[in-house]
Amino acid sequence: MYEHFFQCPYCWEEISILLDSSISSQTYVEDCEVCCNPMDITPQFNDNNLVGFEVKSLEQ
């Protein structure tokens, strides 16, 4: 597992997330632990190293 820190696209608070580095490319939705709004999260790994990370707000 890989811990990554980033800013929520809604409330701008810094939060952390645990990512599974054994999966090279993935996309999923997770709620912000501060404001509870849903975020679209897309991490990319190469040889268990984080090489890309994108987080977007979801339109409601």
Buried (B, 14 or more C-beta within 10 A) or exposed (E): EBEBEBEBBBEEEEBEBEBEBEEEEEEEEEEBEEEEBBBBBEBBBEEEEEEEBEBEEEEE
